[in-house]
Amino acid sequence: MKIKKDRKVNKSIVKKNVVIPNLLLSHTYFLNDQHTSYITIGYNIETFKPVIILYKNTVFHELSTDAWTTIVYNNLEMIRNHFYSENSISFVELPKIDGNCDVKLTCRNNERHILFTNGHKKIILNFEEWERVSAWSSFLQSYIMWSETNWQDVWNYYNLYTMKCFDQKTFSLEMKDFFIPPVIGYNYFNYSRLFNEIPILCKNKIINEYYSNVVKQSLIQ
């Protein structure tokens, strides 16, 4: 006689690996003490334009600086009133910029939130997290305005870096090759940090451009 054993099936939750975009010269500001929610601002490693990444609990949205300014910064007073007033509105939709997420102010069971939605991805910031956003808002906006005027300087530095790489037939430079652009102007970066981040964060871009340059040179010859 065979005794049937009950087998318990453990349903394990498989967490998807979330690949968050790398940014040059990035700065991260946490929105809670658990460090599960944060804002990162830096330069896109392909276009070199400044972007903002909003992250919470393995979900992230990448927003342009224009979207952040139009949707969030320009509506700070409305958002503050939403969190501090006693009005029990169900939701208010904030202005939208094409290609970025929808942002709504929501209230359910007297709990107020700000909801960022892009497709099936949702990030809900509570009152405490919004207070951190609000506290950082003036500083972030000044940094955004500065980065919007100088992102091309980051791009130019990258181009100078790759030119030196191509001359030496390598994908990365050594510290002895460190350089500062001959014309800095008024926009001064942490060039040491940029010099060391480029070969790591832009590795694939450099390799692709290197071989593209090799092909072009061979066709010319």
C-alpha positions in Angstrom: 0.0 0.0 0.0 1.5 3.3 -1.1 1.1 6.2 1.2 0.5 9.4 -0.6 2.5 12.3 0.8 1.1 15.7 0.6 3.6 17.9 -1.2 3.4 21.6 -0.5 4.3 23.7 -3.5 6.3 26.7 -2.5 5.3 29.5 -4.8 8.4 31.7 -5.0 8.0 35.2 -6.3 10.6 35.8 -9.0 11.6 39.4 -9.0 12.4 40.8 -12.4 15.8 42.3 -12.8 15.3 46.0 -13.2 18.0 47.7 -15.3 18.1 51.3 -14.3 19.8 53.6 -16.8 23.3 54.8 -16.0 23.8 58.6 -16.0 27.0 60.6 -16.2 27.7 62.9 -13.3 24.6 61.6 -11.5 23.4 62.8 -8.1 20.9 60.8 -6.1 18.5 62.1 -3.4 16.6 59.6 -1.3 13.0 60.3 -0.5 12.7 58.0 2.5 14.9 56.6 5.3 14.7 53.1 3.9 16.3 54.2 0.7 13.6 52.4 -1.4 12.6 55.7 -3.1 14.8 58.3 -4.7 15.4 60.9 -7.4 18.5 60.8 -9.6 19.6 63.5 -11.9 22.4 63.3 -14.5 23.3 63.1 -18.2 22.0 60.5 -20.5 24.9 58.3 -21.8 23.7 58.3 -25.4 22.4 61.9 -25.9 24.2 63.6 -23.0 21.0 65.5 -22.3 20.1 65.9 -18.6 17.3 63.6 -17.3 15.7 62.7 -14.1 15.0 59.1 -12.8 12.3 58.6 -10.3 12.6 55.3 -8.5 10.5 53.4 -6.0 10.4 49.7 -5.1 12.0 48.3 -8.3 10.0 50.6 -10.6 11.4 53.6 -12.3 10.4 56.4 -14.7 12.8 58.4 -16.7 11.6 62.0 -17.2 13.1 64.8 -19.3 14.0 68.0 -17.3 11.3 69.8 -19.4 8.7 67.3 -18.1 9.8 67.6 -14.5 9.7 71.4 -14.7 6.3 71.5 -16.5 4.5 68.8 -14.5 6.0 69.0 -11.1 7.9 72.2 -10.4 5.4 74.5 -12.1 2.6 72.9 -10.0 4.3 72.8 -6.6 1.6 75.0 -5.0 -1.2 72.8 -6.4 0.5 69.7 -5.1 1.1 71.2 -1.7 -2.5 72.2 -1.4 -3.5 68.7 -2.3 -1.5 67.2 0.5 -2.3 69.8 3.1 -6.0 70.7 2.3 -9.0 68.8 3.6 -10.6 68.6 0.1 -11.4 64.9 -0.6 -11.0 65.0 -4.4 -10.7 61.6 -6.1 -8.0 62.8 -8.4 -6.6 65.7 -10.4 -4.5 65.1 -13.6 -1.5 67.4 -14.1 -0.2 68.6 -17.5 1.4 66.0 -19.6 4.5 66.2 -21.8 4.6 63.7 -24.8 6.8 60.7 -24.1 6.7 61.1 -20.4 4.5 59.6 -17.7 1.1 60.8 -16.5 0.9 62.4 -13.1 -2.2 62.5 -11.0 -3.0 63.7 -7.5 -5.1 61.0 -5.8 -7.0 60.7 -2.6 -8.4 57.4 -1.4 -9.7 56.7 2.2 -8.4 60.1 3.2 -4.8 59.1 2.1 -3.3 61.5 -0.3 -0.7 60.5 -2.9 0.9 61.7 -6.1 0.8 59.0 -8.8 3.3 58.7 -11.7 2.1 56.3 -14.4 3.8 55.2 -17.6 2.1 52.2 -19.3 1.8 49.5 -16.7 4.5 51.0 -14.4 3.2 53.0 -11.5 5.0 54.9 -8.8 3.0 56.2 -5.8 4.6 58.8 -3.6 3.1 59.3 -0.1 3.0 62.4 2.0 6.5 61.8 3.6 8.1 61.2 0.2 6.5 64.2 -1.3 7.8 66.3 1.5 11.3 65.2 0.6 10.6 66.1 -3.1 9.3 69.5 -2.0 12.3 70.1 0.2 14.7 69.3 -2.7 12.6 71.2 -5.4 14.4 74.5 -5.4 17.8 73.0 -5.5 16.9 70.5 -8.1 15.4 73.2 -10.3 18.6 75.3 -10.1 20.6 72.2 -11.0 18.2 71.4 -13.9 18.5 75.0 -15.3 22.3 74.8 -15.1 22.5 71.3 -16.7 20.2 72.4 -19.6 22.7 75.1 -20.6 25.8 73.0 -20.4 24.9 69.4 -21.6 26.7 70.1 -24.9 29.9 70.7 -22.9 29.6 67.2 -21.5 29.1 65.9 -25.1 32.1 67.9 -26.3 34.3 66.4 -23.6 33.1 62.9 -24.6 34.1 63.7 -28.2 37.5 64.8 -27.1 37.9 61.7 -25.0 37.0 59.4 -27.9 39.3 61.2 -30.3 42.2 60.6 -27.9 41.1 56.9 -27.7 41.1 56.5 -31.4 44.5 58.1 -31.7 45.9 55.6 -29.3 43.8 52.7 -30.7 42.2 52.0 -27.3 38.8 52.1 -25.7 39.9 53.9 -22.5 42.5 56.3 -21.4 44.9 56.0 -18.5 45.1 58.5 -15.7 48.3 59.9 -17.1 46.1 61.0 -20.1 43.7 63.0 -18.0 42.9 66.4 -19.6 40.8 69.5 -19.1 39.3 71.2 -22.2 41.3 74.1 -23.4 38.2 76.3 -23.4 36.1 75.9 -20.2 34.0 79.1 -20.2 31.7 79.5 -17.2 30.6 75.9 -17.0 33.1 74.0 -14.9 32.5 70.3 -14.3 34.2 67.7 -12.1 36.3 66.7 -15.0 38.2 64.1 -13.0 34.9 62.3 -12.4 33.7 62.7 -16.0 37.1 61.4 -17.3 36.7 58.2 -15.2 33.0 57.7 -15.8 33.1 57.9 -19.6 35.1 54.6 -20.2 32.8 52.7 -17.8 29.3 54.0 -18.5 29.8 54.8 -22.2 31.9 51.6 -22.9 29.5 50.2 -25.6 29.1 53.6 -27.2 32.9 54.0 -27.5 33.4 50.5 -28.9 30.7 51.0 -31.5 32.0 54.4 -32.6 35.6 53.1 -32.6 34.8 50.3 -35.1 32.5 52.7 -37.1 35.5 55.0 -37.4 37.8 52.1 -38.4 35.3 51.2 -41.2 35.1 54.8 -42.4 38.9 55.1 -42.5 39.2 51.9 -44.5 36.7 53.1 -47.1 38.6 56.4 -47.5 41.8 54.5 -48.1 
